Amino acid sequence: MSRNDFNIDILELPDRENTVAEIDYKKCQWAEISAEEPYKYVIQIYKHPEKEYWEFSFDEAIETLQSAKKQLAKFQRTPEQQAEYEDRQKELANFNPTPEETAEYERKMEEQRKKYYG
């Protein structure tokens, strides 16, 4: 057993509102940590696909869980940031640009295309 046997991926899944930390052990999903509410973490532990149970070093497992939580925390919003995000999403849902705004946007995009692609 080695710490290299564990792998942590931070993912955005279609059935989740926020990112999750997926933890694999020897390429089999062992656990998933999520925070549907900012900084309130929940863990799901999956059954082993071939054996009756998982078995590995307690210390390695705890270190891996802590590392996954720490990595996931980097993607969490504070309550204030979440409120700002939700307000911005509401604004964007009602966004209806004028023809002038659309033309200005398209002009800027054309400038960018010429700048980067010639």
Wavefront OBJ file of the C-alpha trace (Angstrom):
o trace
v 0.000 0.000 0.000
v 1.218 3.427 -0.862
v -0.077 6.948 -0.847
v 0.391 6.772 -4.617
v -2.460 4.251 -4.707
v -4.883 7.068 -3.817
v -5.992 9.643 -6.367
v -8.067 12.771 -5.775
v -9.969 14.530 -8.554
v -11.952 17.722 -8.090
v -14.929 17.483 -10.427
v -18.062 19.269 -11.500
v -20.763 16.654 -11.922
v -24.023 17.249 -13.793
v -26.151 16.034 -10.877
v -24.429 18.290 -8.314
v -24.677 22.026 -7.848
v -21.134 22.356 -6.495
v -17.818 20.661 -7.107
v -16.935 17.355 -5.459
v -13.728 15.579 -4.530
v -13.691 12.066 -5.914
v -11.219 9.740 -4.220
v -10.015 6.605 -5.955
v -7.934 3.816 -4.516
v -6.061 1.779 -7.116
v -8.309 3.244 -9.831
v -11.579 2.274 -8.085
v -13.791 4.980 -6.621
v -13.625 4.722 -2.861
v -15.248 7.939 -1.639
v -16.658 11.294 -2.616
v -16.667 14.474 -0.564
v -19.143 17.209 -1.367
v -20.210 20.509 0.104
v -23.679 21.297 -1.163
v -23.647 24.070 1.433
v -20.358 25.982 1.597
v -17.939 24.458 4.114
v -20.398 21.795 5.310
v -18.795 18.647 4.005
v -20.482 15.306 3.426
v -18.707 12.077 2.580
v -20.081 9.161 0.617
v -18.150 5.912 0.846
v -18.728 3.407 -1.917
v -18.641 -0.365 -1.695
v -15.690 -2.175 -3.177
v -16.503 -3.362 -6.708
v -14.915 -6.793 -6.235
v -14.339 -7.466 -2.535
v -16.446 -7.410 0.611
v -14.651 -4.370 2.031
v -11.864 -1.853 1.562
v -8.675 -2.275 3.562
v -5.759 0.119 3.773
v -3.750 2.090 6.306
v -5.910 4.211 8.584
v -3.352 7.037 8.556
v -3.141 7.058 4.752
v -6.930 7.082 4.473
v -7.289 9.983 6.927
v -4.488 11.928 5.218
v -6.159 11.376 1.856
v -9.554 12.510 3.149
v -8.001 15.627 4.708
v -6.139 16.387 1.494
v -9.310 15.978 -0.570
v -11.231 18.261 1.785
v -8.461 20.868 1.606
v -8.401 20.741 -2.203
v -12.193 20.967 -2.374
v -12.207 23.941 0.016
v -10.236 25.949 -2.540
v -13.316 25.812 -4.765
v -15.849 26.801 -2.106
v -17.459 30.212 -1.921
v -17.951 32.127 1.293
v -21.606 32.890 2.113
v -21.047 36.434 0.818
v -19.494 35.156 -2.407
v -22.365 32.693 -2.817
v -24.925 35.488 -2.398
v -23.079 37.593 -4.991
v -22.941 34.610 -7.342
v -26.668 33.947 -6.996
v -27.476 37.632 -7.571
v -25.285 37.639 -10.682
v -27.000 34.498 -11.984
v -30.378 36.200 -11.571
v -29.085 39.241 -13.475
v -27.782 37.044 -16.276
v -31.060 35.137 -16.496
v -32.804 38.422 -17.265
v -30.066 39.766 -19.547
v -31.465 40.923 -22.860
v -28.891 42.989 -24.769
v -29.962 45.767 -27.072
v -29.020 45.534 -30.754
v -26.321 48.154 -30.090
v -24.832 46.103 -27.232
v -24.868 42.997 -29.409
v -23.136 44.843 -32.259
v -20.481 46.200 -29.861
v -19.858 42.725 -28.465
v -19.514 41.247 -31.950
v -17.117 44.050 -32.952
v -14.899 43.335 -29.931
v -14.935 39.613 -30.643
v -13.915 40.246 -34.245
v -10.987 42.371 -32.997
v -9.910 39.521 -30.741
v -10.140 36.974 -33.556
v -7.977 39.163 -35.797
v -5.492 39.796 -33.001
v -5.006 36.130 -32.133
v -5.744 34.321 -35.380
v -4.731 36.857 -38.004
l 1 2 3 4 5 6 7 8 9 10 11 12 13 14 15 16 17 18 19 20 21 22 23 24 25 26 27 28 29 30 31 32 33 34 35 36 37 38 39 40 41 42 43 44 45 46 47 48 49 50 51 52 53 54 55 56 57 58 59 60 61 62 63 64 65 66 67 68 69 70 71 72 73 74 75 76 77 78 79 80 81 82 83 84 85 86 87 88 89 90 91 92 93 94 95 96 97 98 99 100 101 102 103 104 105 106 107 108 109 110 111 112 113 114 115 116 117 118
